[in-house]
Amino acid sequence: MGWLVLLIVAVVVVAAVLWGKKYFRREIERAKRINRANKNN
């Protein structure tokens, strides 16, 4: 029973990370560009 709960939690975490990457990709890229621009100054 414990391994089943662990498996479900792992699947939920992976799904959340993939969804977050898909949803926030533009924001992450924008933040990276801003950070690079600030480092060059």
Secondary structure, DSSP 4 states (H G I P E B T S, - for coil): -HHHHHHHHHHHHHHHHHHHHHHHHHHHHHHHHHHHHHHH-
